[in-house]
Amino acid sequence: MAENGRLGLKARYGGHALVTGAARGIGRAFARILAAEGFDLLLVDRADVETRALARELGAEHGVGAEALICDLTKSSLEHEARSWAERYDVGLLVNNAGISLLDPFFEISLDDHLSTLDLNCRATLVLTHVIGNTMRERGRVGIIVVSSASALSGSPYFCHYAATKAYGLNLAAGLWSELRGSGIDALAVCPGMTDTKPVQDQKLDQNLPFYIPLSDPKAVARGALGALGQQPALVPTWTDRVSAGLLSKLLPRRWTLAIMKRAIEKMRS
């Protein structure tokens, strides 16, 4: 680790750091750490007021450039938008963080909502990684992070489609890590468990959590991911999540894991 608690990422990658879903939760934590690292920031989110306020705050606090790029990443025009960002900015670090997590029985979630989840969690990650990553790789030293989920390791009742989309991000980043190893392009999937974010609070998932499903701090998730970038293909970022993930996805048969998760989630929803 570099001096003053920094990770040395600016010297390693340079350029701008582009963070999607930057206004809240894990994305906001990534933005704060990267501003402290000295990166000029591109904060992508559809929440106009919050994103612009965060850009002003981080720019003033850390003396970096911080620009709010207001965008709905589920729109069909995303590829055109991404190409314009790639042309205008020198991106050295891409954090694909934006995502939708809907907690309900699979058939009680509308098909339109499932498709929006697919567009954001999978299509947007693919478009940004391919379009911006293609430009980034010409620099010879870049980092790409995909925020997946611990649910991607085993699947999850009541999060069926969400877990499936997060498995896409996990496998995309892990495959890129291997394919691009030695090229100067670092890729990482980060798989946090239940994290203290607004969607979790809005759906009251932080209530009645069993002891084996800990609630993670977004700052710990973001810092763990940035520290592991370039060292491994995937990361479960906190030790409590690693214990939980090890128990539920490695030591027990999947049917037991899913049964335990089903009971836990039904308790949280009650």
Order of alpha helices (4+ residues) and beta strands (2+ residues): alpha-beta-alpha-beta-alpha-beta-alpha-beta-alpha-alpha-beta-alpha-beta-alpha-alpha-beta-alpha-alpha
